[in-house]
């Protein structure tokens, strides 16, 4: 299941795309419009900033902004930053591989075979989806 951290992070990123223009977007505006608890949102946005997805500006007109064009931000990057490994079990992870303690032979393990298919399907979706694909313009309901 997708964590609230990832769900809120995706909502926040798409909000920034849809409302940013040339100005940083304030955390309070994101929280209010997307109905995300502000303290939790601040933590999520900080994680995205530390990963290089977002930049921030301090001050009265400060807030968060994208460091790249939304069409260049793949969901694989966002999902790994917010959710961690894409694979559901460590023995099929491309970036965080670990042998399962209870597995005698990965080549004959039915769970391993199934999870490779699940991982590959998820990767196919995430590699072929950008933040621009998720960002549907909905400016009429934005509260500043």
Buried (B, 14 or more C-beta within 10 A) or exposed (E): EEEEBBBBBBBBBBBBBBBBEEEBBBBBBBBBBBEBEEEEBBEBBEBBBEBEBBBBEEEEEBBBBBBBEBEEBBBBBBBBBBBEBBBEBBBBBEEEEEEBEEEEEBEEBEBBEEBBEBBEEBBEEBEEBBBEBBBEEEEEEEEE
